[in-house]
Amino acid sequence: MRSEFEIVVVGTSIGGLKALQVLLSGLPEGFPLPVVIVQHRGNSEIGLCGFLSRTSPLPISEPEDKEPIFPGRAYLAPRDYHLLVANGSFVLSTDSPVAFARPSIDVLFESAADEYQERTIGVILTGANQDGARGLAAIKMRHGLTVVEDPQSAACRELPDAAIAATQVDRILPLQEIGSYLGHLSESTRGQSAPGPLWTGTHYGN
């Protein structure tokens, strides 16, 4: 039986703002888990928390270094910082970009895999490079649950395709179904085992 999930980590780049609006709006009121997001960001992209809060049932903010992680909140990685999780808190890092990205999806996902192991849900959305594929594989290796947006629904399919190639993903879902699926997981893991692997749509091999 899988332990209850404790965190959701989400990674996206090109097309991600619209995708995040769809995902967050699909979460149920009272969603109990923290949702930690890395969106690759340009220098001019400010006010994203306010933009995403229009459709999010969760309060959303950019965390400070050493800020505790609270359930039922969404967090967006600040521009030009890697965002990690450790000991129930956030860590901000100015280490070198990873896969040309800072914040890096891989960095967040690998830290979540180390910290929460099988209690992690990793979600990959649309993106134009492969940052996030290695991190999703790390979550899978620690027996967390992995979800990827169906490349056919993605604004840019390079990242979803790379994630599917990197590991045996548990769910490949159309974007519009991911939020409700996460809501289902948050309910079904309260004293129950999580649903087993299920592929929807096209089957993608490694």
Long-range contacts (C-beta under 8 A, 24 or more apart in sequence): 1-192, 1-193, 2-118, 2-143, 2-145, 2-189, 2-193, 2-194, 3-118, 3-119, 3-189, 4-119, 4-189, 4-190, 4-191, 5-33, 5-119, 5-120, 5-121, 5-145, 5-185, 5-186, 5-189, 5-194, 6-33, 6-34, 6-116, 6-119, 6-120, 7-33, 7-34, 7-36, 7-69, 7-85, 7-112, 7-116, 7-119, 7-120, 7-121, 8-33, 8-34, 8-35, 8-36, 8-121, 8-122, 8-123, 8-182, 9-35, 9-36, 9-37, 9-38, 9-108, 9-109, 9-112, 9-120, 9-121, 9-122, 9-123, 9-139, 10-35, 10-36, 10-37, 10-38, 10-123, 10-124, 10-125, 11-37, 11-38, 11-105, 11-108, 11-109, 11-122, 11-123, 11-124, 11-125, 11-127, 11-131, 11-132, 11-135, 11-136, 11-159, 12-37, 12-38, 12-39, 12-40, 12-105, 12-124, 12-125, 12-126, 12-127, 12-132, 12-159, 13-39, 13-40, 13-101, 13-105, 13-126, 13-127, 13-128, 13-129, 13-131, 13-156, 13-159, 14-40, 14-126, 14-127, 14-128, 14-155, 14-156, 15-125, 15-126, 15-127, 15-154, 15-155, 15-156, 16-40, 16-125, 16-126, 16-127, 17-48, 17-51, 17-52, 18-155, 19-125, 19-126, 19-149, 19-154, 19-155, 19-175, 20-52, 20-125, 21-52, 21-54, 21-55, 22-55, 22-175, 22-176, 22-178, 22-179, 23-123, 23-125, 23-175, 23-178, 23-179, 23-182, 24-52, 24-55, 24-56, 24-57, 24-58, 24-60, 24-74, 24-179, 25-55, 25-56, 25-57, 25-179, 26-176, 26-177, 26-178, 26-179, 26-180, 26-182, 26-183, 27-56, 27-57, 27-58, 27-179, 27-182, 27-183, 28-57, 28-180, 28-183, 28-186, 29-57, 30-57, 30-72, 31-57, 31-58, 31-72, 31-182, 31-183, 31-186, 32-71, 32-72, 32-186, 33-71, 33-72, 33-121, 33-182, 33-186, 34-69, 34-70, 34-71, 34-72, 34-73, 34-74, 34-75, 35-73, 35-74, 35-75, 36-69, 36-74, 36-75, 36-77, 36-83, 36-85, 36-108, 36-112, 37-74, 37-75, 37-76, 37-77, 38-77, 38-83, 38-103, 38-104, 38-105, 38-108, 38-132, 39-76, 39-77, 40-101, 40-103, 40-105, 40-127, 40-131, 41-79, 41-80, 41-103, 43-79, 45-79, 46-79, 48-76, 49-76, 52-76, 63-90, 63-92, 64-90, 64-92, 65-90, 65-91, 65-92, 66-90, 66-91, 77-103, 77-108, 78-103, 79-103, 82-107, 82-108, 83-107, 83-108, 84-108, 84-111, 85-111, 85-112, 85-115, 85-116, 86-111, 86-114, 86-115, 87-115, 98-131, 99-129, 99-130, 99-131, 100-129, 100-131, 101-129, 101-131, 104-131, 105-131, 105-132, 105-135, 106-131, 106-132, 106-133, 106-134, 106-135, 106-138, 107-135, 108-135, 109-134, 109-135, 109-136, 109-138, 109-139, 110-134, 110-135, 110-138, 112-139, 112-144, 113-138, 113-139, 113-141, 113-142, 113-144, 114-142, 116-144, 117-142, 117-143, 117-144, 118-142, 118-143, 118-144, 119-144, 120-144, 120-145, 121-145, 121-146, 121-147, 121-182, 121-185, 122-146, 122-147, 123-147, 123-148, 123-149, 123-178, 123-182, 124-148, 124-149, 124-159, 124-160, 124-163, 125-149, 125-154, 125-159, 125-160, 125-175, 125-178, 126-154, 126-155, 126-156, 126-157, 126-159, 126-160, 126-175, 127-154, 127-156, 127-158, 127-159, 127-160, 128-156, 128-158, 128-159, 129-158, 129-159, 129-162, 130-158, 130-159, 130-162, 131-159, 132-159, 132-162, 132-163, 133-159, 133-162, 133-163, 133-165, 133-166, 133-167, 134-166, 136-163, 136-166, 136-167, 136-169, 137-163, 137-166, 137-167, 140-167, 140-168, 140-169, 140-170, 141-167, 145-170, 145-171, 145-185, 145-194, 146-170, 146-171, 147-171, 147-172, 147-173, 147-178, 147-181, 147-182, 148-172, 148-173, 149-173, 149-174, 149-175, 149-178, 150-174, 150-175, 150-200, 150-201, 150-202, 152-201, 152-202, 161-204, 164-204, 164-206, 165-204, 165-206, 166-206, 167-206, 168-197, 168-206, 169-204, 170-197, 170-198, 171-197, 171-198, 171-199, 171-200, 172-199, 172-200, 172-201, 172-202, 172-204, 173-200, 174-200, 174-201
